[in-house]
């Protein structure tokens, strides 16, 4: 059990409460009426806990209700909703045949805007629904003409933009399998992922923009092509550099994007079984070869209709801007927002270029109703002292989403005070594993600072102790006790299923353990306490790292932090705190005491580190997550290559500081300890 600061029995007042008129006008309100009428659920719109309880007590009714309410179309009848409630191996809607891309493109919208794609330098492409259908149909016909069929793999080495959306939809329309990598990945990291899939077609762009620079990736594209012998065709995209690939036009294995999406073709969709592979997403790969996580058409369709339609309340006329790379599962959520007829606003660039007002400016210019970002970005905005509500027209903005790491309570207050007190802040946890939210918010749930407002509908999330019993308001392991349709169908190249079972079900057989420490409040909200696999164990007392980060990163002198508990020889234990200082700050004795005092006050005296060390920067996964466990192994003396895939990091050079410290501070111990 994690020892954290005591949960106050007297609940604080919410920082935001839903407007009753908006709640009653939400899609969720219509859904509540539907389940009360059809299933006699007896739930109240304004009592979300009763709805969540019904949805998890009756998961077959819940997911059938999502299917019917959103009008999922199957060419064949399903035999049952769920064969049996087993994990892994649950079979949902056997007999059904569906297509994810068809449900994206089946609406009646024509000249309305489907995509707004913005580059960092201000260039913009707008794609209507009619244009989107035409380009998807043309690319589908091109892929089919070059031999791509059901079960084949098509991969994209692309920045955020229309090309990545169209590539995904055209591939999956055929019943082929899509996968993608962001272009900040080196060729070797791309080959580590795509090489496992043996793809037939590669769609690759010339480069991407970030922080005032355009990165030419044509050399990396050539390396990727050379490293994937299974390729029969490459489709090249002149995204940033005009005529970037003119030297390849005589190569019969190469098509230009213009050639691939030009022409009239019928929009056709392969109806595939519910669990037919849709896409392959890869784990971060920080500790070895990335795992290929395979999701199915039907499971993703249902889970994201539930998340985007009910929890996020996105509808026709809404505009979603979620800052993400194409390598992160949030990109797939952005594309899936089209399921509800919403417009996807897509940005290829840095969220802080030219400064921290960039995303707020885009939200103003494009009348964004739902803005998604990260804790790091919100904290950077707070440190910069900006007040977006005074600088921009954000009246259209209804919700701000945040995910990727734990959002500190101070960020909730910053949004409330500086962005708008009318805006709902939805901190979200989920993952690449299931491409949905395990906990987030709803249009009817209040927001408490530092908490995720609600557990996901149909998601039987509990907090368990080490003996496998549910905790009562205490901190424990985040577990899912019943299957969700979007759980992986399988891992790529895992014929026995052993890697899949080991990833989620080895601790509690038959129960999904996600690897997070959480507690569930009396109101049903969720408080995150960090990753359980990096829990600090100081003299037998287990501590959550999240409390330390929240206490430290609220200080204006600190830009980033990382705490690690290192088991040493002869029973020693060393708990250093690494900090990245803000410009102009110095790690002198007054700042050290300020950091320790903040930790003491915000967490507990036990959380105070043994040592505070300033570093140039900290490495993260490319989706911004801290990598505590591999760095712990390195500090224990392990060789980096044994515990870490350097290509999977946002700043590989930052590891060198830990390598040096690990080699000089003590005698190395086993990397497996």
C-alpha positions as MATLAB code, in Angstrom:
seq = 'XXXXXXXXXXXXXXXXXXXXXXXXXXXXXXXXXXXXXXXXXXXXXXXXXXXXXXXXXXXXXXXXXXXXXXXXXXXXXXXXXXXXXXXXXXXXXXXXXXXXXXXXXXXXXXXXXXXXXXXXXXXXXXXXXXXXXXXXXXXXXXXXXXXXXXXXXXXXXXXXXXXXXXXXXXXXXXXXXXXXXXXXXXXXXXXXXXXXXXXXXXXXXXXXXXXXXXXXXXXXXXXXXXXXXXXXXXXXXXXXXXXXXXXXXXXXXXXXXXXXXXXXXXXXXXXXXXXXXXXXXXXXXXXXXXXXXXXXXXXXXXXXXXXXXXXXXXXXXXXXXXXXXXXXXXXXXXXXXXXXXXXXXXXXXXXXXXXXXXXXXXXXXXXXXXXXXXXXXXXXXXXXXXXXXXXXXXXXXXXXXXXXXXXXXXXXXXXXXXXXXXXXXXXXXXXXXXXXXXXXXXXXXXXXXXXXXXXXXXXXXXXXXXXXXXXXXXXXXXXXXXXXXXXXXXXXXXXXXXXXXXXXXXXXXXXXXXXXXXXXXXXXXXXXXXXXXXXXXXXXXXXXXXXXXXXXXXXXXXXXXXXXXXXXXXXXXXXXXXXXXXXXXXXXXXXXXXXXXXXXXXXXXXXXXXXXXXXXXXXXXXXXXXXXXXXXXXXXXXXXXXXXXXXXXXXXXXXXXXXXXXXXXXXXXXXXX';
ca = [
       0.000    0.000    0.000;
       1.266    3.464   -0.876;
       1.613    5.745    2.121;
       0.299    9.155    1.099;
      -1.031   12.193    2.814;
      -4.315   11.380    4.470;
      -7.489   11.903    2.441;
      -9.546   14.555    4.181;
     -12.880   13.114    5.259;
     -14.485   16.500    4.630;
     -14.670   16.759    0.855;
     -13.617   20.127   -0.620;
     -15.986   22.139   -2.734;
     -15.744   21.448   -6.483;
     -13.787   23.970   -8.512;
     -16.345   23.642  -11.345;
     -19.942   22.414  -11.476;
     -21.962   21.638  -14.599;
     -24.561   24.024  -15.899;
     -27.923   22.179  -15.649;
     -29.099   23.426  -19.044;
     -25.909   22.221  -20.751;
     -26.097   18.901  -18.914;
     -29.689   18.363  -20.034;
     -28.732   19.217  -23.621;
     -25.808   16.755  -23.698;
     -25.677   13.515  -25.634;
     -25.305   11.771  -22.281;
     -28.758   13.061  -21.264;
     -30.309   11.418  -24.299;
     -28.405    8.221  -23.544;
     -29.713    8.151  -19.963;
     -33.270    8.468  -21.251;
     -32.541    5.653  -23.702;
     -31.235    3.161  -21.118;
     -33.991    4.011  -18.660;
     -36.598    3.360  -21.321;
     -35.034    0.262  -22.882;
     -33.403   -1.430  -19.901;
     -35.384    0.083  -16.993;
     -32.015    1.154  -15.576;
     -33.571    3.622  -13.143;
     -30.590    5.990  -13.259;
     -30.581    9.764  -12.768;
     -28.688   12.044  -15.162;
     -27.331   14.129  -12.299;
     -26.292   11.063  -10.285;
     -23.456    9.800  -12.428;
     -22.403    7.196   -9.871;
     -25.729    5.393  -10.364;
     -25.204    5.372  -14.138;
     -21.618    4.146  -13.791;
     -22.720    1.415  -11.383;
     -25.430    0.254  -13.768;
     -22.978    0.279  -16.697;
     -20.469   -1.925  -14.862;
     -22.978   -4.223  -13.166;
     -24.541   -4.798  -16.587;
     -21.675   -4.523  -19.061;
     -23.508   -6.473  -21.765;
     -26.504   -4.143  -21.582;
     -24.249   -1.094  -21.486;
     -22.223   -1.924  -24.578;
     -25.320   -3.094  -26.443;
     -26.882    0.258  -25.522;
     -23.886    2.111  -26.993;
     -24.198   -0.022  -30.144;
     -27.911    0.757  -30.543;
     -27.899    4.384  -29.377;
     -25.180    5.390  -31.854;
     -26.596    3.210  -34.634;
     -23.637    0.906  -35.260;
     -24.181   -0.796  -38.597;
     -23.372   -4.470  -39.063;
     -23.848   -6.411  -42.302;
     -24.692   -9.498  -40.243;
     -26.464  -10.060  -36.947;
     -24.406  -10.700  -33.858;
     -25.035  -13.906  -31.922;
     -24.605  -12.357  -28.482;
     -23.076   -9.279  -26.913;
     -20.391  -11.165  -24.974;
     -19.634  -14.858  -24.913;
     -18.284  -14.795  -21.349;
     -16.680  -12.273  -18.997;
     -13.129  -13.584  -19.187;
      -9.860  -11.678  -19.431;
      -7.979  -12.068  -21.620;
     -10.017  -13.681  -24.367;
     -13.426  -12.002  -24.057;
     -15.288  -12.227  -27.370;
     -17.591   -9.303  -28.057;
     -20.448   -9.319  -30.578;
     -19.510  -12.594  -32.315;
     -21.074  -12.792  -35.753;
     -21.093   -9.028  -36.316;
     -19.282   -7.584  -39.353;
     -18.422   -3.877  -39.268;
     -15.933   -1.336  -40.571;
     -14.446    1.505  -38.539;
     -13.760    3.766  -41.535;
     -17.313    3.386  -42.800;
     -18.677    4.735  -39.524;
     -16.358    7.737  -39.741;
     -17.530    8.633  -43.251;
     -21.200    7.609  -43.236;
     -22.732   10.916  -42.066;
     -24.684   13.252  -44.355;
     -22.258   16.189  -44.031;
     -20.910   17.507  -47.342;
     -19.486   21.026  -47.564;
     -19.000   21.297  -43.809;
     -15.396   21.187  -42.587;
     -14.037   17.801  -41.498;
     -10.350   18.728  -41.007;
      -8.468   21.958  -40.360;
      -4.749   21.218  -40.644;
      -2.350   23.934  -39.489;
       1.432   24.001  -39.814;
       3.671   25.876  -37.433;
       4.447   28.572  -40.004;
       0.742   29.323  -40.355;
      -0.039   27.437  -43.556;
      -3.474   25.838  -43.395;
      -5.356   23.117  -45.284;
      -9.102   22.767  -44.877;
     -10.750   19.519  -45.940;
     -14.530   19.242  -46.293;
     -16.401   16.020  -45.692;
     -16.938   15.599  -49.428;
     -13.230   16.083  -50.095;
     -12.329   13.676  -47.307;
     -14.553   10.947  -48.771;
     -13.165   11.548  -52.272;
      -9.540   11.311  -51.143;
     -10.138    8.247  -48.980;
     -11.950    6.540  -51.877;
      -9.121    7.370  -54.295;
      -6.390    6.179  -51.928;
      -8.356    3.003  -51.198;
      -8.533    2.301  -54.933;
      -4.807    3.022  -55.306;
      -3.882    0.658  -52.481;
      -6.164   -2.041  -53.869;
      -4.650   -1.633  -57.331;
      -1.217   -2.236  -55.836;
      -2.233   -5.467  -54.195;
      -3.235   -4.360  -50.685;
      -6.002   -6.504  -49.287;
      -7.561   -7.658  -46.067;
      -4.979   -8.266  -43.339;
      -2.093   -6.598  -45.208;
      -0.180   -3.850  -43.415;
       0.146   -0.239  -44.524;
       2.329    2.062  -42.439;
       2.729    5.823  -42.181;
       5.843    7.854  -41.327;
       3.940   11.095  -41.080;
       3.416   14.265  -39.062;
      -0.070   15.300  -37.911;
      -2.192   16.297  -40.889;
      -4.680   15.170  -43.491;
      -2.281   12.582  -44.944;
      -2.189   10.602  -41.702;
      -5.998   10.744  -41.406;
      -6.622    9.684  -44.993;
      -3.975    6.953  -44.853;
      -5.589    5.419  -41.778;
      -9.113    5.557  -43.179;
      -8.226    4.221  -46.636;
      -6.227    1.339  -45.191;
      -8.884    0.282  -42.727;
     -11.654    0.689  -45.310;
      -9.978   -2.197  -47.146;
      -9.757   -4.353  -44.049;
      -5.983   -3.892  -44.122;
      -4.098   -2.975  -40.929;
      -2.677    0.491  -40.258;
       0.268    1.585  -38.114;
       2.121    4.877  -37.863;
       5.205    6.580  -36.441;
       5.913   10.227  -35.835;
       8.711   11.745  -37.888;
      10.848   12.722  -34.930;
      11.645    9.002  -34.649;
      14.946    8.010  -36.213;
      14.896    5.405  -38.961;
      16.206    2.698  -36.619;
      13.309    3.246  -34.201;
      10.827    3.187  -37.072;
      12.286   -0.053  -38.397;
      12.138   -1.578  -34.894;
       8.384   -1.062  -35.058;
       7.397   -1.456  -38.696;
       9.853   -4.274  -39.314;
       7.768   -6.499  -37.049;
       4.712   -5.924  -39.256;
       6.296   -6.651  -42.658;
       4.259   -3.910  -44.355;
       3.381   -3.808  -48.027;
       3.063   -0.022  -48.433;
       4.777    2.921  -46.720;
       3.303    6.432  -46.788;
       6.025    8.929  -45.840;
       6.342   12.702  -45.728;
       9.381   14.854  -46.393;
       9.499   16.300  -42.890;
       7.821   18.105  -40.035;
       7.939   21.444  -38.209;
       8.907   22.050  -34.619;
       9.963   25.084  -32.617;
      10.697   27.317  -35.570;
      12.497   24.727  -37.662;
      11.534   22.456  -40.521;
      13.152   19.041  -40.230;
      14.002   17.422  -43.567;
      13.414   13.654  -43.125;
      14.070   12.467  -46.662;
      17.292   10.740  -45.631;
      15.426    8.929  -42.845;
      12.679    7.946  -45.297;
      15.320    6.368  -47.533;
      16.731    4.429  -44.571;
      13.275    3.229  -43.582;
      12.591    2.028  -47.126;
      15.878    0.172  -47.174;
      15.148   -1.396  -43.788;
      11.728   -2.759  -44.775;
      12.310   -5.380  -47.485;
       8.633   -6.342  -47.509;
       7.638   -3.007  -49.125;
       6.282   -3.119  -52.652;
       5.222    0.542  -52.872;
       6.034    3.857  -51.207;
       3.725    6.868  -51.389;
       5.640   10.108  -50.803;
       4.165   13.340  -49.470;
       5.642   16.775  -50.264;
       4.381   18.276  -47.023;
       6.973   20.952  -46.252;
       9.389   21.061  -49.169;
       8.010   21.612  -52.707;
       9.005   18.839  -55.114;
      10.906   17.138  -52.305;
      10.869   13.732  -53.955;
      11.514   14.610  -57.612;
      14.557   12.336  -57.579;
      12.250    9.371  -56.952;
       9.715    9.996  -59.711;
      11.396    7.485  -62.020;
      11.239    4.776  -59.355;
       8.351    2.482  -60.334;
       7.909    1.529  -56.672;
       7.174    5.154  -55.713;
       3.955    7.141  -56.092;
       3.381   10.752  -55.193;
       0.566   11.626  -52.824;
      -1.149   13.589  -55.579;
      -1.156   10.513  -57.821;
      -2.456    8.327  -55.015;
      -5.467   10.491  -54.059;
      -6.480   11.908  -57.440;
      -9.328   10.490  -59.451;
     -12.884    9.313  -58.952;
     -13.511    6.054  -57.194;
     -16.414    4.454  -55.404;
     -16.230    4.593  -51.619;
     -16.285    0.930  -50.619;
     -15.790   -0.721  -47.255;
     -14.831   -4.270  -46.363;
     -17.161   -5.621  -43.715;
     -14.905   -7.473  -41.300;
     -15.511   -9.443  -38.095;
     -15.906   -7.364  -34.931;
     -12.413   -8.248  -33.664;
     -10.646   -8.019  -37.048;
      -7.349   -6.099  -36.612;
      -7.803   -2.379  -37.204;
      -4.423   -0.904  -36.305;
      -1.231   -1.681  -34.427;
      -0.083    0.789  -31.801;
       3.312    0.342  -30.217;
       4.366    0.601  -26.605;
       6.965    3.255  -25.837;
       9.768    0.729  -26.226;
      11.890    2.321  -23.519;
      12.858   -1.055  -22.055;
      13.185   -3.238  -25.148;
      11.688   -3.889  -28.565;
       8.324   -2.076  -28.681;
       5.262   -4.296  -28.271;
       2.764   -4.189  -31.122;
      -0.680   -3.769  -29.557;
      -3.480   -4.835  -31.914;
      -7.014   -3.455  -31.596;
     -10.131   -4.521  -33.433;
     -12.598   -2.577  -35.589;
     -15.649   -3.130  -33.424;
     -14.022   -2.714  -30.026;
     -12.448    0.614  -30.930;
     -15.670    1.779  -32.549;
     -17.728    1.140  -29.399;
     -15.165    2.343  -26.853;
     -14.550    5.620  -28.679;
     -18.227    6.291  -29.317;
     -18.627    5.956  -25.551;
     -15.629    8.190  -24.773;
     -16.053   10.831  -27.484;
     -19.829   10.838  -27.713;
     -20.846   10.463  -24.056;
     -17.902   11.567  -21.901;
     -16.425   14.273  -24.145;
     -19.860   15.212  -25.535;
     -18.520   15.977  -29.014;
     -21.183   16.495  -31.678;
     -21.685   18.010  -35.121;
     -20.568   21.609  -34.959;
     -17.930   20.976  -32.289;
     -14.236   21.449  -32.992;
     -11.588   19.357  -31.253;
      -7.958   20.461  -31.074;
      -5.896   17.951  -29.112;
      -2.181   18.592  -29.320;
      -0.555   15.243  -30.072;
       1.943   13.482  -32.303;
       0.959   10.691  -34.676;
       2.866    8.268  -32.491;
       0.537    8.655  -29.517;
      -2.840    6.983  -29.052;
      -4.390   10.432  -28.656;
      -3.852   10.870  -32.392;
      -6.189    7.923  -32.950;
      -8.700    9.573  -30.630;
      -8.444   12.795  -32.671;
      -9.206   10.905  -35.893;
     -12.036    9.072  -34.144;
     -13.660   12.361  -33.123;
     -14.954   12.363  -36.706;
     -17.311    9.541  -35.648;
     -19.578   12.159  -34.086;
     -19.438   14.604  -37.006;
     -17.111   16.963  -35.126;
     -14.306   18.839  -36.881;
     -10.717   17.824  -36.079;
      -8.357   20.802  -35.791;
      -4.838   19.420  -36.305;
      -1.605   21.228  -35.516;
       1.858   20.249  -36.784;
       4.335   22.171  -34.650;
       5.398   23.091  -31.128;
       2.725   24.130  -28.623;
       5.045   26.854  -27.345;
       6.226   28.376  -30.642;
       6.611   31.281  -30.821;
       5.492   31.277  -27.171;
       3.119   29.566  -24.724;
       0.076   31.360  -26.141;
       0.121   29.318  -29.383;
      -2.588   26.756  -28.569;
      -4.811   29.431  -27.023;
      -4.396   31.511  -30.158;
      -5.405   28.542  -32.327;
      -8.402   27.908  -30.072;
      -9.465   31.514  -30.635;
      -8.863   31.552  -34.404;
     -10.722   28.308  -35.055;
     -13.443   28.572  -32.396;
     -12.316   25.350  -30.746;
     -14.859   23.863  -28.335;
     -12.612   21.139  -26.861;
      -8.881   21.758  -26.380;
      -6.632   18.856  -25.390;
      -3.141   19.275  -24.005;
      -0.784   17.973  -21.305;
       0.120   18.790  -17.699;
       3.540   19.962  -18.877;
       2.007   22.477  -21.256;
      -0.413   23.856  -18.672;
       2.408   24.189  -16.142;
       4.576   25.970  -18.738;
       1.740   28.417  -19.381;
       1.423   29.087  -15.653;
       5.168   29.669  -15.310;
       5.086   32.065  -18.260;
       2.472   34.149  -16.472;
       0.076   34.313  -19.422;
      -3.654   34.992  -18.957;
      -5.350   33.470  -22.034;
      -8.825   34.750  -21.123;
      -7.551   38.351  -21.373;
      -5.687   37.788  -24.642;
      -8.080   35.631  -26.658;
     -11.748   35.033  -27.335;
     -12.339   31.640  -25.705;
     -16.118   31.839  -25.399;
     -16.527   28.814  -27.688;
     -14.211   26.728  -25.509;
     -16.239   24.354  -23.344;
     -13.691   21.824  -22.111;
      -9.938   21.467  -21.670;
      -8.612   17.911  -21.644;
      -5.301   16.867  -20.131;
      -3.553   13.517  -20.201;
      -0.108   11.922  -20.379;
       0.779   12.299  -16.697;
      -0.770   13.376  -13.417;
      -2.230   16.877  -13.487;
      -1.430   18.778  -10.258;
      -4.142   20.635   -8.372;
      -2.401   23.949   -9.048;
      -3.097   23.546  -12.779;
      -6.823   23.242  -12.096;
      -6.736   26.554  -10.254;
      -4.638   28.148  -13.000;
      -7.169   27.136  -15.673;
     -10.088   28.331  -13.548;
      -8.492   31.711  -12.815;
      -6.648   32.426  -16.072;
      -8.484   30.617  -18.859;
     -12.105   30.798  -17.730;
     -14.231   29.686  -14.812;
     -16.874   28.472  -17.275;
     -14.483   25.856  -18.683;
     -14.541   22.253  -17.524;
     -11.084   20.742  -16.969;
     -11.045   17.036  -17.776;
      -7.971   15.228  -16.526;
      -7.912   11.782  -18.116;
      -6.157    8.457  -17.616;
      -6.232    5.512  -19.985;
      -3.551    4.371  -22.355;
      -2.297    2.936  -25.599;
      -3.336   -0.453  -24.255;
      -7.101    0.131  -24.655;
      -7.301    3.479  -26.532;
      -9.958    4.808  -24.219;
     -10.276    6.556  -20.876;
     -10.437    4.566  -17.676;
     -11.289    7.765  -15.801;
     -12.052   11.260  -17.099;
     -15.113   13.506  -16.807;
     -18.686   13.805  -18.057;
     -20.959   16.745  -18.890;
     -22.762   16.104  -15.572;
     -19.921   15.620  -13.084;
     -18.250   18.333  -10.981;
     -14.497   18.912  -11.077;
     -12.393   18.779   -7.910;
      -8.868   20.164   -8.089;
      -6.344   17.349   -8.424;
      -8.970   14.697   -9.237;
     -10.339   12.914  -12.295;
     -14.069   13.522  -12.120;
     -15.449   10.074  -12.916;
     -14.705    6.516  -13.876;
     -15.394    5.593  -17.487;
     -18.789    4.171  -18.335;
     -18.566    0.427  -18.813;
     -15.119    0.442  -17.160;
     -15.105   -1.573  -13.943;
     -12.228    0.334  -12.380;
     -11.327   -0.425   -8.778;
      -8.446    0.169   -6.369;
      -7.019   -3.079   -4.977;
      -4.544   -3.916   -2.257;
      -1.731   -6.445   -2.641;
      -4.001   -9.306   -1.547;
      -6.508   -8.621   -4.321;
      -9.169   -6.944   -2.206;
     -10.878   -3.665   -3.024;
      -9.696   -0.767   -0.904;
     -12.139    1.565    0.811;
     -11.036    5.043   -0.188;
      -7.391    4.076    0.269;
      -4.629    4.053   -2.312;
      -4.106    0.831   -4.236;
      -3.484   -0.688   -7.645;
      -5.674    0.476  -10.521;
      -7.398   -2.645  -11.794;
     -10.153   -3.361  -14.311;
     -12.254   -6.316  -13.158;
     -14.408   -6.822  -16.256;
     -13.552   -6.752  -19.962;
     -13.822   -3.663  -22.181;
     -14.431   -4.104  -25.937;
     -11.281   -2.143  -26.879;
      -8.821   -4.213  -24.866;
      -6.164   -5.590  -27.249;
      -7.211   -8.396  -29.546;
      -3.628   -9.666  -29.265;
       0.008   -8.561  -29.328;
       1.815   -8.810  -32.650;
       4.150  -11.825  -32.859;
       2.778  -13.297  -29.625;
       1.214  -16.553  -30.860;
       0.839  -18.110  -27.410;
      -0.505  -14.928  -25.803;
       2.122  -15.149  -23.054;
       3.396  -11.577  -23.504;
      -0.150  -10.242  -23.435;
      -1.018  -12.120  -20.248;
       2.243  -11.112  -18.587;
       1.644   -7.446  -19.417;
      -1.689   -7.118  -17.615;
      -2.786  -10.302  -15.849;
       0.258  -11.744  -14.066;
      -0.384   -9.968  -10.733;
      -4.106  -10.687  -10.423;
      -5.084  -13.580  -12.745;
      -8.163  -12.696  -14.747;
      -8.017   -9.036  -13.664;
      -6.339   -6.225  -15.628;
      -3.609   -4.487  -13.584;
      -2.669   -1.234  -15.246;
       0.345   -0.223  -13.160;
      -0.994    2.963  -11.537;
      -1.607    3.843   -7.882;
      -5.046    5.368   -7.364;
      -7.703    5.971   -4.788;
     -11.414    6.446   -5.415;
     -13.188    9.130   -3.418;
     -16.631    9.004   -1.867;
     -17.921   10.974   -4.875;
     -16.572    8.428   -7.352;
     -13.755   10.654   -8.576;
     -10.255    9.203   -9.011;
      -6.963   10.503   -7.601;
      -3.756    9.389   -9.324;
      -0.622    8.711   -7.269;
       1.941    7.728   -9.904;
       3.077    4.483  -11.472;
       3.031    1.498   -9.160;
       5.990   -0.105  -10.933;
       8.128    2.878   -9.923;
       6.824    3.163   -6.379;
       9.350    4.428   -3.867;
      10.012    1.982   -1.031;
      11.820    3.871    1.676;
      12.690    1.770    4.716;
       9.655   -0.411    4.141;
       7.237    2.475    3.614;
       5.890    2.760    0.062;
       5.510    6.256   -1.306;
       3.866    7.600   -4.452;
       6.049    9.776   -6.687;
       3.098   11.844   -7.887;
       2.858   13.754   -4.610;
       6.507   14.796   -4.912;
       6.093   15.999   -8.490;
       3.034   18.040   -7.600;
       4.848   19.682   -4.682;
       8.021   20.434   -6.669;
       6.735   21.394  -10.098;
       4.408   24.027   -8.667;
       7.493   26.092   -7.813;
       8.369   28.745  -10.429;
      12.083   27.854  -10.191;
      11.478   24.251  -11.359;
      10.627   23.229  -14.911;
      10.753   19.448  -14.501;
      11.602   16.854  -11.861;
      12.235   13.152  -11.367;
      12.527   11.170   -8.150;
      14.022    7.693   -7.979;
      14.469    5.201   -5.174;
      17.695    3.264   -5.610;
      18.355    0.025   -3.722;
      22.036   -0.066   -2.855;
      24.493   -2.687   -1.702;
      24.290   -3.850    1.919;
      20.679   -2.767    2.312;
      21.147    0.930    1.614;
      18.475    3.070   -0.026;
      19.119    6.353   -1.813;
      16.245    8.620   -2.933;
      17.554   11.501   -5.069;
      15.394   14.177   -6.635;
      16.565   15.478  -10.016;
      15.360   18.919  -11.074;
      15.547   20.975  -14.244;
      15.810   24.620  -13.246;
      13.897   27.454  -14.874;
      16.050   30.061  -16.654;
      17.818   32.232  -14.114;
      17.234   29.889  -11.170;
      20.127   28.495   -9.131;
      20.069   25.429   -6.923;
      21.439   27.135   -3.857;
      20.669   26.343   -0.226;
      17.555   28.580   -0.031;
      16.048   26.850   -3.089;
      16.883   23.398   -1.703;
      15.066   24.295    1.517;
      12.146   25.729   -0.443;
      11.829   22.460   -2.393;
      12.034   20.320    0.738;
       9.563   22.533    2.600;
       7.075   22.285   -0.259;
       7.391   18.483   -0.269;
       6.981   18.351    3.519;
       3.868   20.518    3.401;
       2.256   19.057    0.278;
       3.130   15.382    0.816;
       4.884   14.357    4.054;
       8.331   14.420    5.731;
       8.892   10.875    4.432;
       8.721   12.186    0.862;
      11.661   14.583    1.338;
      14.559   13.324   -0.844;
      18.016   12.389    0.357;
      19.592   14.686   -2.183;
      18.544   17.256   -4.783;
      20.541   17.275   -8.020;
      20.196   19.821  -10.824;
      20.403   18.368  -14.343;
      20.427   19.952  -17.783;
      17.297   18.087  -18.869;
      15.358   14.895  -18.171;
      14.583   12.189  -20.717;
      10.977   11.164  -21.352;
       9.161    8.866  -23.717;
       8.116   10.650  -26.878;
       4.658   11.074  -25.383;
       6.125   12.964  -22.427;
       6.086   10.284  -19.717;
       8.813   10.103  -17.103;
      11.004    6.981  -17.257;
      11.754    6.307  -13.623;
      12.422    2.556  -13.723;
      15.055    2.454  -16.517;
      16.914    5.381  -14.954;
      16.817    3.627  -11.591;
      18.485    0.603  -13.189;
      21.144    2.833  -14.750;
      21.866    4.497  -11.417;
      22.304    1.021   -9.974;
      25.035    0.523  -12.551;
      23.239   -1.217  -15.421;
      24.414   -0.548  -18.954;
      21.913    1.708  -20.762;
      21.487   -0.637  -23.708;
      20.340   -3.409  -21.377;
      17.441   -1.449  -19.891;
      16.611    1.332  -22.322;
      15.922    1.932  -26.006;
      17.603    5.266  -26.638;
      15.686    5.860  -29.883;
      12.416    5.862  -27.934;
      13.343    8.981  -25.934;
      12.673   12.651  -26.584;
      16.173   13.673  -25.417;
      18.565   10.706  -25.599;
      21.578   12.798  -24.549;
      19.932   13.464  -21.192;
      20.609    9.843  -20.224;
      24.363   10.469  -20.179;
      24.141   12.310  -16.853;
      22.601    9.251  -15.221;
      25.097    6.894  -16.835;
      27.988    8.901  -15.416;
      26.443    9.068  -11.972;
      25.578    5.362  -11.989;
      29.137    4.392  -12.918;
      30.917    6.619  -10.438;
      28.745    6.633   -7.346;
      28.829    2.968   -6.345;
      29.586   -0.606   -7.285;
      27.095   -1.695   -9.933;
      24.363   -4.101   -8.918;
      22.314   -6.416  -11.079;
      19.951   -4.648  -13.485;
      17.237   -7.130  -12.562;
      17.272   -6.334   -8.867;
];
